[in-house]
Amino acid sequence: MWTCPQCQRQFKNTNQDHYCVQKPETIEQYIALQAEQIQPRLREVYAAIKTVLPEAAERIAWQMPTFWQRKNLIHFAAFQNHIGLYPGGEATAVFAEKLSGYKTSKGAIQLPHNRPLPIALIQEIAVWCGEHNNRG
């Protein structure tokens, strides 16, 4: 067990990511709280989604940057070895063929830090989420 020296919480993993000092209220704050080497990649994902979902509200939901329009459209989050993209289970099924080179689970996509970000694919998924989730 690892104990955070700031909040004294115990975690299974050493240096477990958590918010013990400050919880972000905006996507920019979230990015600023992440490891410096990951911040440029997070900004790329943020800009890619923001470009194609300009009308969506930005918020932190489930402790992740979220684009929202009547409901959560898409989330992303930083992890030690990847950026998680969370468009939902239906989106990962629809884009399964294009995501074949990435680790996925129902509703989640792992974008490893050791590979270039698939910006066009992220945008395509975000557009799909915006169109699909705003029906009816």
Contacts in CASP RR format, 6 or more apart in sequence:
PFRMAT RR
TARGET T0000
AUTHOR 0000-0000-0000
METHOD contacts of the structure
MODEL  1
MWTCPQCQRQFKNTNQDHYCVQKPETIEQYIALQAEQIQPRLREVYAAIK
TVLPEAAERIAWQMPTFWQRKNLIHFAAFQNHIGLYPGGEATAVFAEKLS
GYKTSKGAIQLPHNRPLPIALIQEIAVWCGEHNNRG
1 10 0 8 1.000
1 11 0 8 1.000
1 12 0 8 1.000
2 10 0 8 1.000
2 11 0 8 1.000
2 12 0 8 1.000
2 13 0 8 1.000
2 14 0 8 1.000
2 15 0 8 1.000
2 16 0 8 1.000
3 9 0 8 1.000
3 10 0 8 1.000
3 11 0 8 1.000
4 10 0 8 1.000
4 11 0 8 1.000
4 16 0 8 1.000
4 18 0 8 1.000
4 20 0 8 1.000
6 20 0 8 1.000
6 21 0 8 1.000
7 18 0 8 1.000
7 20 0 8 1.000
7 21 0 8 1.000
9 18 0 8 1.000
9 20 0 8 1.000
11 18 0 8 1.000
17 78 0 8 1.000
17 79 0 8 1.000
17 80 0 8 1.000
19 33 0 8 1.000
19 63 0 8 1.000
22 29 0 8 1.000
22 33 0 8 1.000
23 60 0 8 1.000
23 63 0 8 1.000
24 30 0 8 1.000
24 32 0 8 1.000
24 33 0 8 1.000
24 60 0 8 1.000
25 60 0 8 1.000
26 58 0 8 1.000
26 60 0 8 1.000
27 46 0 8 1.000
27 58 0 8 1.000
27 60 0 8 1.000
27 65 0 8 1.000
30 42 0 8 1.000
30 60 0 8 1.000
30 64 0 8 1.000
30 65 0 8 1.000
31 39 0 8 1.000
31 42 0 8 1.000
31 43 0 8 1.000
31 46 0 8 1.000
31 65 0 8 1.000
32 39 0 8 1.000
34 42 0 8 1.000
34 78 0 8 1.000
35 78 0 8 1.000
38 78 0 8 1.000
38 83 0 8 1.000
38 113 0 8 1.000
41 83 0 8 1.000
41 113 0 8 1.000
41 117 0 8 1.000
42 65 0 8 1.000
42 76 0 8 1.000
42 78 0 8 1.000
42 83 0 8 1.000
44 117 0 8 1.000
44 119 0 8 1.000
45 76 0 8 1.000
45 83 0 8 1.000
45 85 0 8 1.000
45 111 0 8 1.000
45 117 0 8 1.000
45 122 0 8 1.000
46 65 0 8 1.000
46 76 0 8 1.000
48 117 0 8 1.000
48 119 0 8 1.000
48 122 0 8 1.000
48 123 0 8 1.000
48 126 0 8 1.000
49 67 0 8 1.000
49 74 0 8 1.000
49 76 0 8 1.000
49 122 0 8 1.000
49 123 0 8 1.000
49 126 0 8 1.000
50 58 0 8 1.000
50 67 0 8 1.000
51 123 0 8 1.000
52 123 0 8 1.000
52 126 0 8 1.000
52 127 0 8 1.000
53 67 0 8 1.000
53 69 0 8 1.000
53 73 0 8 1.000
53 74 0 8 1.000
53 126 0 8 1.000
53 127 0 8 1.000
53 129 0 8 1.000
53 130 0 8 1.000
55 69 0 8 1.000
56 67 0 8 1.000
56 68 0 8 1.000
56 69 0 8 1.000
56 73 0 8 1.000
56 130 0 8 1.000
57 67 0 8 1.000
57 68 0 8 1.000
57 69 0 8 1.000
58 65 0 8 1.000
58 66 0 8 1.000
58 67 0 8 1.000
58 68 0 8 1.000
59 66 0 8 1.000
59 68 0 8 1.000
60 66 0 8 1.000
61 68 0 8 1.000
61 72 0 8 1.000
61 75 0 8 1.000
62 75 0 8 1.000
63 77 0 8 1.000
64 75 0 8 1.000
64 76 0 8 1.000
64 77 0 8 1.000
64 86 0 8 1.000
65 75 0 8 1.000
65 76 0 8 1.000
65 77 0 8 1.000
66 72 0 8 1.000
66 73 0 8 1.000
66 74 0 8 1.000
66 75 0 8 1.000
67 73 0 8 1.000
67 74 0 8 1.000
67 75 0 8 1.000
67 126 0 8 1.000
67 129 0 8 1.000
69 130 0 8 1.000
69 133 0 8 1.000
69 134 0 8 1.000
70 133 0 8 1.000
70 134 0 8 1.000
71 133 0 8 1.000
73 87 0 8 1.000
73 126 0 8 1.000
73 129 0 8 1.000
73 130 0 8 1.000
73 133 0 8 1.000
73 134 0 8 1.000
74 85 0 8 1.000
74 86 0 8 1.000
74 87 0 8 1.000
74 88 0 8 1.000
74 91 0 8 1.000
74 125 0 8 1.000
74 126 0 8 1.000
74 129 0 8 1.000
74 130 0 8 1.000
75 85 0 8 1.000
75 86 0 8 1.000
76 83 0 8 1.000
76 84 0 8 1.000
76 85 0 8 1.000
76 86 0 8 1.000
77 83 0 8 1.000
77 84 0 8 1.000
77 86 0 8 1.000
78 84 0 8 1.000
79 110 0 8 1.000
81 112 0 8 1.000
81 113 0 8 1.000
81 114 0 8 1.000
82 103 0 8 1.000
82 110 0 8 1.000
82 111 0 8 1.000
82 112 0 8 1.000
82 113 0 8 1.000
83 110 0 8 1.000
83 111 0 8 1.000
83 113 0 8 1.000
83 117 0 8 1.000
84 108 0 8 1.000
84 109 0 8 1.000
84 110 0 8 1.000
84 111 0 8 1.000
85 108 0 8 1.000
85 109 0 8 1.000
85 110 0 8 1.000
85 111 0 8 1.000
85 122 0 8 1.000
85 125 0 8 1.000
86 107 0 8 1.000
86 108 0 8 1.000
86 109 0 8 1.000
87 95 0 8 1.000
87 107 0 8 1.000
87 109 0 8 1.000
87 125 0 8 1.000
87 126 0 8 1.000
87 128 0 8 1.000
87 129 0 8 1.000
88 106 0 8 1.000
88 107 0 8 1.000
88 108 0 8 1.000
88 129 0 8 1.000
89 106 0 8 1.000
89 107 0 8 1.000
90 132 0 8 1.000
91 107 0 8 1.000
91 125 0 8 1.000
91 128 0 8 1.000
91 129 0 8 1.000
91 132 0 8 1.000
92 99 0 8 1.000
92 104 0 8 1.000
92 105 0 8 1.000
92 106 0 8 1.000
92 107 0 8 1.000
92 108 0 8 1.000
92 109 0 8 1.000
94 128 0 8 1.000
95 121 0 8 1.000
95 124 0 8 1.000
95 125 0 8 1.000
95 128 0 8 1.000
96 104 0 8 1.000
98 121 0 8 1.000
98 124 0 8 1.000
99 109 0 8 1.000
99 121 0 8 1.000
102 109 0 8 1.000
102 110 0 8 1.000
102 111 0 8 1.000
102 112 0 8 1.000
103 109 0 8 1.000
103 110 0 8 1.000
103 112 0 8 1.000
104 110 0 8 1.000
109 125 0 8 1.000
111 117 0 8 1.000
111 118 0 8 1.000
111 122 0 8 1.000
END
